[in-house]
């Protein structure tokens, strides 16, 4: 639960920055620093998808709107640590009623592990360790 909240905050910051970068014009001196920030946030998201892979860049994929909702999809590009091949994944941010509702990995070209599998396994292990510790302490 805690990891989910942290991921949502992280990605919300990323999406807000994407929106700001779309508004910033190329002639503004801050546009480069904003683009650098977007890339650093995207690099963090890519590391959550595949911690051992190397991030390269990101690109806009789709924006879908409906009553009180917006779905933003971006594609993260990088290089596999397994065989040095191209490795990409789509990430969709679901907004509704003025807040981030969900974040999901989408289409990808992974061969061995889908995006987020390593981080999910680490989260599950941490939750098991926490439960085991509470049991050992007599708190459960």
Secondary structure, DSSP 4 states (H G I P E B T S, - for coil): -HHHHHHHHHHHHHHHHHHHHHHS-TTSTHHHHHHHHHHHHHHHHHHHH-TTSEEEEEEEEEEEEETTEEEEEEEEEEE-TTTS-EEEEEEEEEEETTEEEEEEEEEE--SSS-TTHHHHHHHHHHHHHHHHHHHHTT--
